[in-house]
Amino acid sequence: MGPGRRNGMNTLDEKLVHNILLEIHAYLGRGVLPVHNGHLQHLSQDEDVLKYLILMKREGLISGDVVTKGAASIPYRMTNIRLTYAGIRALRS
């Protein structure tokens, strides 16, 4: 996640992004399916992990299904989270 990052990722804590990627990889490696934002909430008490996941999806680091709620379609959960090729590369760098 070097200089090619877009605006959304510039505001994120890169260490938290890396930890989220590691945790997703660990859950998938143990065969935990589907991985959802509830599995990852413990990684940060200060930040909204769902917000991070949505931005990481927009950046192409992960894929997953965002579940919305109400007439305003407010995101409240992400499930079926998987690493993309870009996410795997970011994890290894």
mmCIF file as gemmi writes it, N, C-alpha and C atoms, coordinates in Angstrom:
data_model
loop_
_atom_site.group_PDB
_atom_site.id
_atom_site.type_symbol
_atom_site.label_atom_id
_atom_site.label_alt_id
_atom_site.label_comp_id
_atom_site.label_asym_id
_atom_site.label_entity_id
_atom_site.label_seq_id
_atom_site.pdbx_PDB_ins_code
_atom_site.Cartn_x
_atom_site.Cartn_y
_atom_site.Cartn_z
_atom_site.occupancy
_atom_site.B_iso_or_equiv
_atom_site.pdbx_formal_charge
_atom_site.auth_seq_id
_atom_site.auth_asym_id
_atom_site.pdbx_PDB_model_num
ATOM 1 N N . MET Axp A 1 ? 0.839 -1.184 0 1 0 ? 1 A 1
ATOM 2 C CA . MET Axp A 1 ? 0 0 0 1 0 ? 1 A 1
ATOM 3 C C . MET Axp A 1 ? 0.878 1.238 0 1 0 ? 1 A 1
ATOM 4 N N . GLY Axp A 2 ? 1.568 1.438 -1.074 1 0 ? 2 A 1
ATOM 5 C CA . GLY Axp A 2 ? 2.501 2.541 -1.183 1 0 ? 2 A 1
ATOM 6 C C . GLY Axp A 2 ? 1.868 3.776 -1.762 1 0 ? 2 A 1
ATOM 7 N N . PRO Axp A 3 ? 2.629 4.527 -2.565 1 0 ? 3 A 1
ATOM 8 C CA . PRO Axp A 3 ? 2.165 5.792 -3.084 1 0 ? 3 A 1
ATOM 9 C C . PRO Axp A 3 ? 0.971 5.69 -4.018 1 0 ? 3 A 1
ATOM 10 N N . GLY Axp A 4 ? 0.635 4.499 -4.506 1 0 ? 4 A 1
ATOM 11 C CA . GLY Axp A 4 ? -0.49 4.343 -5.406 1 0 ? 4 A 1
ATOM 12 C C . GLY Axp A 4 ? -1.845 4.361 -4.72 1 0 ? 4 A 1
ATOM 13 N N . ARG Axp A 5 ? -1.844 4.524 -3.409 1 0 ? 5 A 1
ATOM 14 C CA . ARG Axp A 5 ? -3.111 4.505 -2.681 1 0 ? 5 A 1
ATOM 15 C C . ARG Axp A 5 ? -3.993 5.667 -3.087 1 0 ? 5 A 1
ATOM 16 N N . ARG Axp A 6 ? -5.287 5.408 -3.021 1 0 ? 6 A 1
ATOM 17 C CA . ARG Axp A 6 ? -6.252 6.459 -3.318 1 0 ? 6 A 1
ATOM 18 C C . ARG Axp A 6 ? -6.654 7.146 -2.029 1 0 ? 6 A 1
ATOM 19 N N . ASN Axp A 7 ? -7.438 8.205 -2.137 1 0 ? 7 A 1
ATOM 20 C CA . ASN Axp A 7 ? -7.775 9.049 -0.996 1 0 ? 7 A 1
ATOM 21 C C . ASN Axp A 7 ? -8.358 8.316 0.192 1 0 ? 7 A 1
ATOM 22 N N . GLY Axp A 8 ? -9.252 7.351 -0.011 1 0 ? 8 A 1
ATOM 23 C CA . GLY Axp A 8 ? -9.882 6.66 1.1 1 0 ? 8 A 1
ATOM 24 C C . GLY Axp A 8 ? -8.889 5.983 2.008 1 0 ? 8 A 1
ATOM 25 N N . MET Axp A 9 ? -7.888 5.347 1.439 1 0 ? 9 A 1
ATOM 26 C CA . MET Axp A 9 ? -6.918 4.609 2.232 1 0 ? 9 A 1
ATOM 27 C C . MET Axp A 9 ? -5.914 5.519 2.922 1 0 ? 9 A 1
ATOM 28 N N . ASN Axp A 10 ? -5.732 6.737 2.451 1 0 ? 10 A 1
ATOM 29 C CA . ASN Axp A 10 ? -4.782 7.641 3.092 1 0 ? 10 A 1
ATOM 30 C C . ASN Axp A 10 ? -5.166 7.953 4.522 1 0 ? 10 A 1
ATOM 31 N N . THR Axp A 11 ? -6.459 7.937 4.825 1 0 ? 11 A 1
ATOM 32 C CA . THR Axp A 11 ? -6.911 8.295 6.161 1 0 ? 11 A 1
ATOM 33 C C . THR Axp A 11 ? -6.919 7.107 7.117 1 0 ? 11 A 1
ATOM 34 N N . LEU Axp A 12 ? -6.642 5.92 6.624 1 0 ? 12 A 1
ATOM 35 C CA . LEU Axp A 12 ? -6.697 4.728 7.457 1 0 ? 12 A 1
ATOM 36 C C . LEU Axp A 12 ? -5.371 4.434 8.133 1 0 ? 12 A 1
ATOM 37 N N . ASP Axp A 13 ? -5.461 3.797 9.26 1 0 ? 13 A 1
ATOM 38 C CA . ASP Axp A 13 ? -4.301 3.337 10.006 1 0 ? 13 A 1
ATOM 39 C C . ASP Axp A 13 ? -3.756 2.094 9.295 1 0 ? 13 A 1
ATOM 40 N N . GLU Axp A 14 ? -2.584 2.225 8.664 1 0 ? 14 A 1
ATOM 41 C CA . GLU Axp A 14 ? -2.027 1.121 7.868 1 0 ? 14 A 1
ATOM 42 C C . GLU Axp A 14 ? -1.752 -0.119 8.714 1 0 ? 14 A 1
ATOM 43 N N . LYS Axp A 15 ? -1.384 0.062 9.974 1 0 ? 15 A 1
ATOM 44 C CA . LYS Axp A 15 ? -1.138 -1.081 10.856 1 0 ? 15 A 1
ATOM 45 C C . LYS Axp A 15 ? -2.443 -1.842 11.1 1 0 ? 15 A 1
ATOM 46 N N . LEU Axp A 16 ? -3.546 -1.114 11.287 1 0 ? 16 A 1
ATOM 47 C CA . LEU Axp A 16 ? -4.83 -1.773 11.473 1 0 ? 16 A 1
ATOM 48 C C . LEU Axp A 16 ? -5.257 -2.495 10.201 1 0 ? 16 A 1
ATOM 49 N N . VAL Axp A 17 ? -5.047 -1.879 9.049 1 0 ? 17 A 1
ATOM 50 C CA . VAL Axp A 17 ? -5.373 -2.529 7.775 1 0 ? 17 A 1
ATOM 51 C C . VAL Axp A 17 ? -4.587 -3.833 7.656 1 0 ? 17 A 1
ATOM 52 N N . HIS Axp A 18 ? -3.294 -3.796 7.953 1 0 ? 18 A 1
ATOM 53 C CA . HIS Axp A 18 ? -2.46 -4.994 7.887 1 0 ? 18 A 1
ATOM 54 C C . HIS Axp A 18 ? -2.967 -6.06 8.874 1 0 ? 18 A 1
ATOM 55 N N . ASN Axp A 19 ? -3.312 -5.639 10.097 1 0 ? 19 A 1
ATOM 56 C CA . ASN Axp A 19 ? -3.816 -6.589 11.089 1 0 ? 19 A 1
ATOM 57 C C . ASN Axp A 19 ? -5.143 -7.212 10.654 1 0 ? 19 A 1
ATOM 58 N N . ILE Axp A 20 ? -6.004 -6.416 10.014 1 0 ? 20 A 1
ATOM 59 C CA . ILE Axp A 20 ? -7.265 -6.952 9.501 1 0 ? 20 A 1
ATOM 60 C C . ILE Axp A 20 ? -6.992 -7.997 8.425 1 0 ? 20 A 1
ATOM 61 N N . LEU Axp A 21 ? -6.072 -7.689 7.509 1 0 ? 21 A 1
ATOM 62 C CA . LEU Axp A 21 ? -5.717 -8.649 6.46 1 0 ? 21 A 1
ATOM 63 C C . LEU Axp A 21 ? -5.161 -9.937 7.073 1 0 ? 21 A 1
ATOM 64 N N . LEU Axp A 22 ? -4.292 -9.812 8.067 1 0 ? 22 A 1
ATOM 65 C CA . LEU Axp A 22 ? -3.727 -10.987 8.739 1 0 ? 22 A 1
ATOM 66 C C . LEU Axp A 22 ? -4.816 -11.83 9.393 1 0 ? 22 A 1
ATOM 67 N N . GLU Axp A 23 ? -5.738 -11.167 10.048 1 0 ? 23 A 1
ATOM 68 C CA . GLU Axp A 23 ? -6.801 -11.878 10.761 1 0 ? 23 A 1
ATOM 69 C C . GLU Axp A 23 ? -7.739 -12.594 9.782 1 0 ? 23 A 1
ATOM 70 N N . ILE Axp A 24 ? -8.088 -11.931 8.671 1 0 ? 24 A 1
ATOM 71 C CA . ILE Axp A 24 ? -8.908 -12.573 7.646 1 0 ? 24 A 1
ATOM 72 C C . ILE Axp A 24 ? -8.197 -13.82 7.127 1 0 ? 24 A 1
ATOM 73 N N . HIS Axp A 25 ? -6.902 -13.672 6.834 1 0 ? 25 A 1
ATOM 74 C CA . HIS Axp A 25 ? -6.099 -14.798 6.347 1 0 ? 25 A 1
ATOM 75 C C . HIS Axp A 25 ? -6.101 -15.946 7.36 1 0 ? 25 A 1
ATOM 76 N N . ALA Axp A 26 ? -5.961 -15.624 8.638 1 0 ? 26 A 1
ATOM 77 C CA . ALA Axp A 26 ? -5.939 -16.648 9.689 1 0 ? 26 A 1
ATOM 78 C C . ALA Axp A 26 ? -7.284 -17.38 9.775 1 0 ? 26 A 1
ATOM 79 N N . TYR Axp A 27 ? -8.379 -16.627 9.756 1 0 ? 27 A 1
ATOM 80 C CA . TYR Axp A 27 ? -9.704 -17.269 9.812 1 0 ? 27 A 1
ATOM 81 C C . TYR Axp A 27 ? -9.923 -18.181 8.612 1 0 ? 27 A 1
ATOM 82 N N . LEU Axp A 28 ? -9.587 -17.69 7.43 1 0 ? 28 A 1
ATOM 83 C CA . LEU Axp A 28 ? -9.767 -18.506 6.224 1 0 ? 28 A 1
ATOM 84 C C . LEU Axp A 28 ? -8.883 -19.743 6.271 1 0 ? 28 A 1
ATOM 85 N N . GLY Axp A 29 ? -7.667 -19.587 6.785 1 0 ? 29 A 1
ATOM 86 C CA . GLY Axp A 29 ? -6.749 -20.714 6.896 1 0 ? 29 A 1
ATOM 87 C C . GLY Axp A 29 ? -7.245 -21.796 7.852 1 0 ? 29 A 1
ATOM 88 N N . ARG Axp A 30 ? -8.017 -21.389 8.86 1 0 ? 30 A 1
ATOM 89 C CA . ARG Axp A 30 ? -8.598 -22.345 9.811 1 0 ? 30 A 1
ATOM 90 C C . ARG Axp A 30 ? -9.927 -22.908 9.318 1 0 ? 30 A 1
ATOM 91 N N . GLY Axp A 31 ? -10.366 -22.439 8.147 1 0 ? 31 A 1
ATOM 92 C CA . GLY Axp A 31 ? -11.608 -22.948 7.582 1 0 ? 31 A 1
ATOM 93 C C . GLY Axp A 31 ? -12.863 -22.308 8.139 1 0 ? 31 A 1
ATOM 94 N N . VAL Axp A 32 ? -12.727 -21.164 8.794 1 0 ? 32 A 1
ATOM 95 C CA . VAL Axp A 32 ? -13.892 -20.458 9.333 1 0 ? 32 A 1
ATOM 96 C C . VAL Axp A 32 ? -14.602 -19.752 8.189 1 0 ? 32 A 1
ATOM 97 N N . LEU Axp A 33 ? -15.835 -20.175 7.92 1 0 ? 33 A 1
ATOM 98 C CA . LEU Axp A 33 ? -16.628 -19.573 6.849 1 0 ? 33 A 1
ATOM 99 C C . LEU Axp A 33 ? -18.051 -19.367 7.347 1 0 ? 33 A 1
ATOM 100 N N . PRO Axp A 34 ? -18.716 -18.316 7.017 1 0 ? 34 A 1
ATOM 101 C CA . PRO Axp A 34 ? -18.15 -17.143 6.363 1 0 ? 34 A 1
ATOM 102 C C . PRO Axp A 34 ? -17.475 -16.229 7.377 1 0 ? 34 A 1
ATOM 103 N N . VAL Axp A 35 ? -16.423 -15.561 6.952 1 0 ? 35 A 1
ATOM 104 C CA . VAL Axp A 35 ? -15.782 -14.548 7.789 1 0 ? 35 A 1
ATOM 105 C C . VAL Axp A 35 ? -16.643 -13.286 7.695 1 0 ? 35 A 1
ATOM 106 N N . HIS Axp A 36 ? -16.945 -12.671 8.847 1 0 ? 36 A 1
ATOM 107 C CA . HIS Axp A 36 ? -17.746 -11.45 8.864 1 0 ? 36 A 1
ATOM 108 C C . HIS Axp A 36 ? -17.116 -10.433 9.801 1 0 ? 36 A 1
ATOM 109 N N . ASN Axp A 37 ? -17.622 -9.196 9.759 1 0 ? 37 A 1
ATOM 110 C CA . ASN Axp A 37 ? -17.005 -8.118 10.532 1 0 ? 37 A 1
ATOM 111 C C . ASN Axp A 37 ? -17.008 -8.397 12.037 1 0 ? 37 A 1
ATOM 112 N N . GLY Axp A 38 ? -17.923 -9.195 12.525 1 0 ? 38 A 1
ATOM 113 C CA . GLY Axp A 38 ? -17.932 -9.54 13.948 1 0 ? 38 A 1
ATOM 114 C C . GLY Axp A 38 ? -16.682 -10.283 14.381 1 0 ? 38 A 1
ATOM 115 N N . HIS Axp A 39 ? -16.096 -11.066 13.471 1 0 ? 39 A 1
ATOM 116 C CA . HIS Axp A 39 ? -14.851 -11.771 13.776 1 0 ? 39 A 1
ATOM 117 C C . HIS Axp A 39 ? -13.688 -10.805 13.971 1 0 ? 39 A 1
ATOM 118 N N . LEU Axp A 40 ? -13.797 -9.611 13.403 1 0 ? 40 A 1
ATOM 119 C CA . LEU Axp A 40 ? -12.661 -8.683 13.339 1 0 ? 40 A 1
ATOM 120 C C . LEU Axp A 40 ? -12.796 -7.492 14.285 1 0 ? 40 A 1
ATOM 121 N N . GLN Axp A 41 ? -13.941 -7.337 14.917 1 0 ? 41 A 1
ATOM 122 C CA . GLN Axp A 41 ? -14.208 -6.159 15.739 1 0 ? 41 A 1
ATOM 123 C C . GLN Axp A 41 ? -13.202 -5.997 16.879 1 0 ? 41 A 1
ATOM 124 N N . HIS Axp A 42 ? -12.69 -7.097 17.413 1 0 ? 42 A 1
ATOM 125 C CA . HIS Axp A 42 ? -11.753 -7.04 18.537 1 0 ? 42 A 1
ATOM 126 C C . HIS Axp A 42 ? -10.417 -6.372 18.173 1 0 ? 42 A 1
ATOM 127 N N . LEU Axp A 43 ? -10.153 -6.182 16.892 1 0 ? 43 A 1
ATOM 128 C CA . LEU Axp A 43 ? -8.875 -5.611 16.472 1 0 ? 43 A 1
ATOM 129 C C . LEU Axp A 43 ? -8.747 -4.133 16.805 1 0 ? 43 A 1
ATOM 130 N N . SER Axp A 44 ? -9.871 -3.456 17.007 1 0 ? 44 A 1
ATOM 131 C CA . SER Axp A 44 ? -9.792 -2.027 17.318 1 0 ? 44 A 1
ATOM 132 C C . SER Axp A 44 ? -10.966 -1.607 18.19 1 0 ? 44 A 1
ATOM 133 N N . GLN Axp A 45 ? -10.634 -1.009 19.3 1 0 ? 45 A 1
ATOM 134 C CA . GLN Axp A 45 ? -11.661 -0.447 20.175 1 0 ? 45 A 1
ATOM 135 C C . GLN Axp A 45 ? -12.003 0.974 19.747 1 0 ? 45 A 1
ATOM 136 N N . ASP Axp A 46 ? -11.049 1.646 19.079 1 0 ? 46 A 1
ATOM 137 C CA . ASP Axp A 46 ? -11.201 3.059 18.733 1 0 ? 46 A 1
ATOM 138 C C . ASP Axp A 46 ? -11.809 3.288 17.357 1 0 ? 46 A 1
ATOM 139 N N . GLU Axp A 47 ? -11.593 2.374 16.443 1 0 ? 47 A 1
ATOM 140 C CA . GLU Axp A 47 ? -12.022 2.564 15.054 1 0 ? 47 A 1
ATOM 141 C C . GLU Axp A 47 ? -13.181 1.633 14.717 1 0 ? 47 A 1
ATOM 142 N N . ASP Axp A 48 ? -14.009 2.067 13.799 1 0 ? 48 A 1
ATOM 143 C CA . ASP Axp A 48 ? -15.11 1.257 13.3 1 0 ? 48 A 1
ATOM 144 C C . ASP Axp A 48 ? -14.552 0.306 12.243 1 0 ? 48 A 1
ATOM 145 N N . VAL Axp A 49 ? -14.43 -0.971 12.592 1 0 ? 49 A 1
ATOM 146 C CA . VAL Axp A 49 ? -13.84 -1.951 11.686 1 0 ? 49 A 1
ATOM 147 C C . VAL Axp A 49 ? -14.677 -2.078 10.409 1 0 ? 49 A 1
ATOM 148 N N . LEU Axp A 50 ? -15.99 -1.952 10.499 1 0 ? 50 A 1
ATOM 149 C CA . LEU Axp A 50 ? -16.831 -2.042 9.306 1 0 ? 50 A 1
ATOM 150 C C . LEU Axp A 50 ? -16.468 -0.945 8.306 1 0 ? 50 A 1
ATOM 151 N N . LYS Axp A 51 ? -16.203 0.258 8.805 1 0 ? 51 A 1
ATOM 152 C CA . LYS Axp A 51 ? -15.784 1.364 7.929 1 0 ? 51 A 1
ATOM 153 C C . LYS Axp A 51 ? -14.484 0.985 7.207 1 0 ? 51 A 1
ATOM 154 N N . TYR Axp A 52 ? -13.547 0.419 7.933 1 0 ? 52 A 1
ATOM 155 C CA . TYR Axp A 52 ? -12.291 -0.016 7.332 1 0 ? 52 A 1
ATOM 156 C C . TYR Axp A 52 ? -12.538 -1.079 6.271 1 0 ? 52 A 1
ATOM 157 N N . LEU Axp A 53 ? -13.381 -2.048 6.579 1 0 ? 53 A 1
ATOM 158 C CA . LEU Axp A 53 ? -13.655 -3.125 5.632 1 0 ? 53 A 1
ATOM 159 C C . LEU Axp A 53 ? -14.274 -2.596 4.346 1 0 ? 53 A 1
ATOM 160 N N . ILE Axp A 54 ? -15.196 -1.659 4.464 1 0 ? 54 A 1
ATOM 161 C CA . ILE Axp A 54 ? -15.833 -1.092 3.271 1 0 ? 54 A 1
ATOM 162 C C . ILE Axp A 54 ? -14.805 -0.359 2.422 1 0 ? 54 A 1
ATOM 163 N N . LEU Axp A 55 ? -13.931 0.42 3.059 1 0 ? 55 A 1
ATOM 164 C CA . LEU Axp A 55 ? -12.892 1.122 2.297 1 0 ? 55 A 1
ATOM 165 C C . LEU Axp A 55 ? -11.877 0.147 1.698 1 0 ? 55 A 1
ATOM 166 N N . MET Axp A 56 ? -11.548 -0.9 2.437 1 0 ? 56 A 1
ATOM 167 C CA . MET Axp A 56 ? -10.624 -1.906 1.914 1 0 ? 56 A 1
ATOM 168 C C . MET Axp A 56 ? -11.242 -2.632 0.721 1 0 ? 56 A 1
ATOM 169 N N . LYS Axp A 57 ? -12.559 -2.837 0.755 1 0 ? 57 A 1
ATOM 170 C CA . LYS Axp A 57 ? -13.235 -3.449 -0.389 1 0 ? 57 A 1
ATOM 171 C C . LYS Axp A 57 ? -13.175 -2.516 -1.591 1 0 ? 57 A 1
ATOM 172 N N . ARG Axp A 58 ? -13.423 -1.231 -1.372 1 0 ? 58 A 1
ATOM 173 C CA . ARG Axp A 58 ? -13.353 -0.257 -2.476 1 0 ? 58 A 1
ATOM 174 C C . ARG Axp A 58 ? -11.961 -0.194 -3.078 1 0 ? 58 A 1
ATOM 175 N N . GLU Axp A 59 ? -10.941 -0.409 -2.258 1 0 ? 59 A 1
ATOM 176 C CA . GLU Axp A 59 ? -9.562 -0.379 -2.735 1 0 ? 59 A 1
ATOM 177 C C . GLU Axp A 59 ? -9.141 -1.695 -3.387 1 0 ? 59 A 1
ATOM 178 N N . GLY Axp A 60 ? -9.998 -2.714 -3.308 1 0 ? 60 A 1
ATOM 179 C CA . GLY Axp A 60 ? -9.702 -3.989 -3.944 1 0 ? 60 A 1
ATOM 180 C C . GLY Axp A 60 ? -8.856 -4.945 -3.12 1 0 ? 60 A 1
ATOM 181 N N . LEU Axp A 61 ? -8.676 -4.66 -1.814 1 0 ? 61 A 1
ATOM 182 C CA . LEU Axp A 61 ? -7.879 -5.542 -0.964 1 0 ? 61 A 1
ATOM 183 C C . LEU Axp A 61 ? -8.663 -6.763 -0.514 1 0 ? 61 A 1
ATOM 184 N N . ILE Axp A 62 ? -9.979 -6.606 -0.387 1 0 ? 62 A 1
ATOM 185 C CA . ILE Axp A 62 ? -10.842 -7.699 0.04 1 0 ? 62 A 1
ATOM 186 C C . ILE Axp A 62 ? -12.096 -7.704 -0.833 1 0 ? 62 A 1
ATOM 187 N N . SER Axp A 63 ? -12.807 -8.788 -0.775 1 0 ? 63 A 1
ATOM 188 C CA . SER Axp A 63 ? -14.141 -8.834 -1.366 1 0 ? 63 A 1
ATOM 189 C C . SER Axp A 63 ? -15.077 -9.316 -0.268 1 0 ? 63 A 1
ATOM 190 N N . GLY Axp A 64 ? -16.346 -9.06 -0.438 1 0 ? 64 A 1
ATOM 191 C CA . GLY Axp A 64 ? -17.329 -9.467 0.556 1 0 ? 64 A 1
ATOM 192 C C . GLY Axp A 64 ? -18.666 -8.828 0.255 1 0 ? 64 A 1
ATOM 193 N N . ASP Axp A 65 ? -19.664 -9.252 0.993 1 0 ? 65 A 1
ATOM 194 C CA . ASP Axp A 65 ? -21.018 -8.763 0.796 1 0 ? 65 A 1
ATOM 195 C C . ASP Axp A 65 ? -21.383 -7.804 1.92 1 0 ? 65 A 1
ATOM 196 N N . VAL Axp A 66 ? -21.732 -6.568 1.556 1 0 ? 66 A 1
ATOM 197 C CA . VAL Axp A 66 ? -22.165 -5.572 2.537 1 0 ? 66 A 1
ATOM 198 C C . VAL Axp A 66 ? -23.673 -5.697 2.693 1 0 ? 66 A 1
ATOM 199 N N . VAL Axp A 67 ? -24.111 -5.902 3.915 1 0 ? 67 A 1
ATOM 200 C CA . VAL Axp A 67 ? -25.531 -6.002 4.228 1 0 ? 67 A 1
ATOM 201 C C . VAL Axp A 67 ? -25.968 -4.646 4.758 1 0 ? 67 A 1
ATOM 202 N N . THR Axp A 68 ? -27.031 -4.103 4.172 1 0 ? 68 A 1
ATOM 203 C CA . THR Axp A 68 ? -27.52 -2.787 4.584 1 0 ? 68 A 1
ATOM 204 C C . THR Axp A 68 ? -28.839 -2.936 5.331 1 0 ? 68 A 1
ATOM 205 N N . LYS Axp A 69 ? -29.226 -1.829 5.967 1 0 ? 69 A 1
ATOM 206 C CA . LYS Axp A 69 ? -30.403 -1.837 6.81 1 0 ? 69 A 1
ATOM 207 C C . LYS Axp A 69 ? -31.212 -0.567 6.569 1 0 ? 69 A 1
ATOM 208 N N . GLY Axp A 70 ? -32.512 -0.708 6.503 1 0 ? 70 A 1
ATOM 209 C CA . GLY Axp A 70 ? -33.403 0.433 6.426 1 0 ? 70 A 1
ATOM 210 C C . GLY Axp A 70 ? -33.521 1.043 5.045 1 0 ? 70 A 1
ATOM 211 N N . ALA Axp A 71 ? -34.391 2.041 4.962 1 0 ? 71 A 1
ATOM 212 C CA . ALA Axp A 71 ? -34.66 2.721 3.694 1 0 ? 71 A 1
ATOM 213 C C . ALA Axp A 71 ? -33.44 3.481 3.185 1 0 ? 71 A 1
ATOM 214 N N . ALA Axp A 72 ? -32.584 3.924 4.107 1 0 ? 72 A 1
ATOM 215 C CA . ALA Axp A 72 ? -31.39 4.676 3.726 1 0 ? 72 A 1
ATOM 216 C C . ALA Axp A 72 ? -30.238 3.758 3.332 1 0 ? 72 A 1
ATOM 217 N N . SER Axp A 73 ? -30.45 2.447 3.398 1 0 ? 73 A 1
ATOM 218 C CA . SER Axp A 73 ? -29.417 1.45 3.048 1 0 ? 73 A 1
ATOM 219 C C . SER Axp A 73 ? -28.111 1.694 3.79 1 0 ? 73 A 1
ATOM 220 N N . ILE Axp A 74 ? -28.187 1.828 5.088 1 0 ? 74 A 1
ATOM 221 C CA . ILE Axp A 74 ? -27.004 2.051 5.918 1 0 ? 74 A 1
ATOM 222 C C . ILE Axp A 74 ? -26.291 0.717 6.138 1 0 ? 74 A 1
ATOM 223 N N . PRO Axp A 75 ? -24.995 0.653 5.801 1 0 ? 75 A 1
ATOM 224 C CA . PRO Axp A 75 ? -24.248 -0.596 6.007 1 0 ? 75 A 1
ATOM 225 C C . PRO Axp A 75 ? -24.18 -0.937 7.494 1 0 ? 75 A 1
ATOM 226 N N . TYR Axp A 76 ? -24.476 -2.19 7.845 1 0 ? 76 A 1
ATOM 227 C CA . TYR Axp A 76 ? -24.347 -2.575 9.24 1 0 ? 76 A 1
ATOM 228 C C . TYR Axp A 76 ? -23.621 -3.901 9.426 1 0 ? 76 A 1
ATOM 229 N N . ARG Axp A 77 ? -23.258 -4.547 8.318 1 0 ? 77 A 1
ATOM 230 C CA . ARG Axp A 77 ? -22.525 -5.809 8.43 1 0 ? 77 A 1
ATOM 231 C C . ARG Axp A 77 ? -21.865 -6.13 7.104 1 0 ? 77 A 1
ATOM 232 N N . MET Axp A 78 ? -20.726 -6.818 7.179 1 0 ? 78 A 1
ATOM 233 C CA . MET Axp A 78 ? -20.102 -7.364 5.976 1 0 ? 78 A 1
ATOM 234 C C . MET Axp A 78 ? -19.831 -8.834 6.254 1 0 ? 78 A 1
ATOM 235 N N . THR Axp A 79 ? -20.172 -9.661 5.284 1 0 ? 79 A 1
ATOM 236 C CA . THR Axp A 79 ? -19.978 -11.103 5.433 1 0 ? 79 A 1
ATOM 237 C C . THR Axp A 79 ? -19.328 -11.668 4.169 1 0 ? 79 A 1
ATOM 238 N N . ASN Axp A 80 ? -18.958 -12.921 4.224 1 0 ? 80 A 1
ATOM 239 C CA . ASN Axp A 80 ? -18.271 -13.584 3.1 1 0 ? 80 A 1
ATOM 240 C C . ASN Axp A 80 ? -16.995 -12.841 2.706 1 0 ? 80 A 1
ATOM 241 N N . ILE Axp A 81 ? -16.257 -12.374 3.691 1 0 ? 81 A 1
ATOM 242 C CA . ILE Axp A 81 ? -15.041 -11.602 3.444 1 0 ? 81 A 1
ATOM 243 C C . ILE Axp A 81 ? -13.928 -12.543 3 1 0 ? 81 A 1
ATOM 244 N N . ARG Axp A 82 ? -13.268 -12.157 1.912 1 0 ? 82 A 1
ATOM 245 C CA . ARG Axp A 82 ? -12.147 -12.916 1.367 1 0 ? 82 A 1
ATOM 246 C C . ARG Axp A 82 ? -11.048 -11.95 0.94 1 0 ? 82 A 1
ATOM 247 N N . LEU Axp A 83 ? -9.831 -12.433 0.931 1 0 ? 83 A 1
ATOM 248 C CA . LEU Axp A 83 ? -8.721 -11.634 0.426 1 0 ? 83 A 1
ATOM 249 C C . LEU Axp A 83 ? -8.714 -11.705 -1.097 1 0 ? 83 A 1
ATOM 250 N N . THR Axp A 84 ? -8.463 -10.586 -1.732 1 0 ? 84 A 1
ATOM 251 C CA . THR Axp A 84 ? -8.257 -10.575 -3.177 1 0 ? 84 A 1
ATOM 252 C C . THR Axp A 84 ? -6.768 -10.774 -3.444 1 0 ? 84 A 1
ATOM 253 N N . TYR Axp A 85 ? -6.413 -10.89 -4.705 1 0 ? 85 A 1
ATOM 254 C CA . TYR Axp A 85 ? -4.998 -10.994 -5.057 1 0 ? 85 A 1
ATOM 255 C C . TYR Axp A 85 ? -4.232 -9.778 -4.533 1 0 ? 85 A 1
ATOM 256 N N . ALA Axp A 86 ? -4.815 -8.589 -4.675 1 0 ? 86 A 1
ATOM 257 C CA . ALA Axp A 86 ? -4.166 -7.367 -4.175 1 0 ? 86 A 1
ATOM 258 C C . ALA Axp A 86 ? -4.02 -7.415 -2.655 1 0 ? 86 A 1
ATOM 259 N N . GLY Axp A 87 ? -5.001 -7.974 -1.969 1 0 ? 87 A 1
ATOM 260 C CA . GLY Axp A 87 ? -4.922 -8.111 -0.514 1 0 ? 87 A 1
ATOM 261 C C . GLY Axp A 87 ? -3.841 -9.076 -0.082 1 0 ? 87 A 1
ATOM 262 N N . ILE Axp A 88 ? -3.702 -10.163 -0.824 1 0 ? 88 A 1
ATOM 263 C CA . ILE Axp A 88 ? -2.643 -11.144 -0.523 1 0 ? 88 A 1
ATOM 264 C C . ILE Axp A 88 ? -1.278 -10.516 -0.762 1 0 ? 88 A 1
ATOM 265 N N . ARG Axp A 89 ? -1.139 -9.769 -1.855 1 0 ? 89 A 1
ATOM 266 C CA . ARG Axp A 89 ? 0.137 -9.079 -2.135 1 0 ? 89 A 1
ATOM 267 C C . ARG Axp A 89 ? 0.455 -8.063 -1.052 1 0 ? 89 A 1
ATOM 268 N N . ALA Axp A 90 ? -0.556 -7.3 -0.6 1 0 ? 90 A 1
ATOM 269 C CA . ALA Axp A 90 ? -0.335 -6.301 0.453 1 0 ? 90 A 1
ATOM 270 C C . ALA Axp A 90 ? 0.077 -6.988 1.752 1 0 ? 90 A 1
ATOM 271 N N . LEU Axp A 91 ? -0.478 -8.128 2.005 1 0 ? 91 A 1
ATOM 272 C CA . LEU Axp A 91 ? -0.16 -8.884 3.225 1 0 ? 91 A 1
ATOM 273 C C . LEU Axp A 91 ? 1.292 -9.352 3.214 1 0 ? 91 A 1
ATOM 274 N N . ARG Axp A 92 ? 1.778 -9.697 2.05 1 0 ? 92 A 1
ATOM 275 C CA . ARG Axp A 92 ? 3.148 -10.21 1.932 1 0 ? 92 A 1
ATOM 276 C C . ARG Axp A 92 ? 4.198 -9.118 1.837 1 0 ? 92 A 1
ATOM 277 N N . SER Axp A 93 ? 3.771 -7.879 1.623 1 0 ? 93 A 1
ATOM 278 C CA . SER Axp A 93 ? 4.76 -6.798 1.471 1 0 ? 93 A 1
ATOM 279 C C . SER Axp A 93 ? 5.113 -6.158 2.794 1 0 ? 93 A 1
